[in-house]
């Protein structure tokens, strides 16, 4: 049991005598209040919170007994009163503040526990009407939190239920909350209310088509360094909502970039047969789908046997031992799987320098925006969304050649197009049998990318005869298509839209190539 009674306060620590509790999310609040009551703390509360505490047989002072006024305007006004805010803002070391409190019959409030109306949740749906959104804008809650946080030299403000246990522990240990902890909690409060206000402002600006961008992302981790050792770096947001690290060192800046690329790529194959992708420097080295993960891995690795060293492997099925043994034969820095079959984790954990991640959610679930820095500002765009399942994608494509793709070619065109979307531009992908055969990435010329893809296939001793080729943007000239035809490609997929499309189509027909236009490009700079 906590005991703060008769305990002399150490330096910068004030006993908690009166606490005001007013929470929308009541997780843990009854147990927290019970422990406060047991330590002699007077509980002041409002509305539903007071009702919950009374139901637990806890003595509660209604806030209207403190203010002398009932709640009015349907509960819109209940804590906006000097009896509340005077008690929160009074400086314990200022004699004039003490005189003001005594003169007006007010009392200090030492602890405020508040969380806010769920505005972001209430406005997430496009069907939310203005009246509902407005009623979910909290006024009294942020005001109390900010007042208490402003006075952190003397008052403790708590806005997160996961802090309740820590606050109780501090009370038990110190008889109050140390200044360093009050400052830390105040920091949380101002970050929380800033994010809350930002969400409200962003919603209002959407209604007015305002041109102000507001971003809020909590610090997730400070990294050892950035892209290079001389650069400092941090990661913000909630990456742990997408994956958890089961083994190995913390992820570096470059690891996180590669992991993000891997998660977005495997999203394309969520409903596909067992699929493996191997990536290096955010580019796929090889991707394959097959009857088993181990076969898919063999095929993906065969695309480029050199580049995967030190790379990332991501799979769309629970990782089995047969596949794990194949991956283990090459130094692989990161392995990502939705699950690991029995015995696989202990086997892979034998290598300390390997990171093992479990994917918890699709990358697309909380990545609607793509934000990048440029000199002098930010670029913001909608994320290039996951392609629809194969049959729907096929219906959106336009066959522009005389010859229709065969069923096997359709399957490979779908596969190659999904991979090409995740290859740095200019991107050329040769594929066949639901596996990559050659990938050319990031070149200034599309012909250069094609030549690199062909060179890689030759180095891996993979034939391009009967393959398909995907280009992330249109072939500006017929030469790119002719290059593919000369190496055995029989079908091509590209966005179309070049002023020389007719020349490219004529070249396809002249070489009996089935060609489809997507009407949509996938640049990746």
Secondary structure as GFF3:
##gff-version 3
##sequence-region A 1 525
A	DSSP	beta_strand	18	23	.	.	.	ID=ss1
A	DSSP	alpha_helix	29	38	.	.	.	ID=ss2
A	DSSP	beta_strand	42	45	.	.	.	ID=ss3
A	DSSP	alpha_helix	47	55	.	.	.	ID=ss4
A	DSSP	beta_strand	61	62	.	.	.	ID=ss5
A	DSSP	alpha_helix	63	67	.	.	.	ID=ss6
A	DSSP	three_ten_helix	73	75	.	.	.	ID=ss7
A	DSSP	alpha_helix	82	89	.	.	.	ID=ss8
A	DSSP	alpha_helix	95	104	.	.	.	ID=ss9
A	DSSP	beta_strand	111	115	.	.	.	ID=ss10
A	DSSP	alpha_helix	119	122	.	.	.	ID=ss11
A	DSSP	alpha_helix	130	135	.	.	.	ID=ss12
A	DSSP	alpha_helix	140	150	.	.	.	ID=ss13
A	DSSP	beta_strand	156	158	.	.	.	ID=ss14
A	DSSP	three_ten_helix	161	163	.	.	.	ID=ss15
A	DSSP	alpha_helix	164	174	.	.	.	ID=ss16
A	DSSP	alpha_helix	179	208	.	.	.	ID=ss17
A	DSSP	beta_strand	219	223	.	.	.	ID=ss18
A	DSSP	beta_strand	233	236	.	.	.	ID=ss19
A	DSSP	three_ten_helix	239	241	.	.	.	ID=ss20
A	DSSP	beta_strand	243	247	.	.	.	ID=ss21
A	DSSP	alpha_helix	253	267	.	.	.	ID=ss22
A	DSSP	beta_strand	275	280	.	.	.	ID=ss23
A	DSSP	beta_strand	283	289	.	.	.	ID=ss24
A	DSSP	alpha_helix	293	303	.	.	.	ID=ss25
A	DSSP	beta_strand	311	315	.	.	.	ID=ss26
A	DSSP	alpha_helix	321	328	.	.	.	ID=ss27
A	DSSP	beta_strand	332	337	.	.	.	ID=ss28
A	DSSP	alpha_helix	344	348	.	.	.	ID=ss29
A	DSSP	beta_strand	355	359	.	.	.	ID=ss30
A	DSSP	three_ten_helix	363	366	.	.	.	ID=ss31
A	DSSP	beta_strand	369	374	.	.	.	ID=ss32
A	DSSP	beta_strand	377	382	.	.	.	ID=ss33
A	DSSP	alpha_helix	390	396	.	.	.	ID=ss34
A	DSSP	beta_strand	398	399	.	.	.	ID=ss35
A	DSSP	alpha_helix	407	420	.	.	.	ID=ss36
A	DSSP	beta_strand	428	431	.	.	.	ID=ss37
A	DSSP	beta_strand	436	440	.	.	.	ID=ss38
A	DSSP	alpha_helix	446	459	.	.	.	ID=ss39
A	DSSP	beta_strand	468	471	.	.	.	ID=ss40
A	DSSP	alpha_helix	478	486	.	.	.	ID=ss41
A	DSSP	beta_strand	491	494	.	.	.	ID=ss42
A	DSSP	alpha_helix	501	510	.	.	.	ID=ss43
A	DSSP	beta_strand	514	517	.	.	.	ID=ss44
###
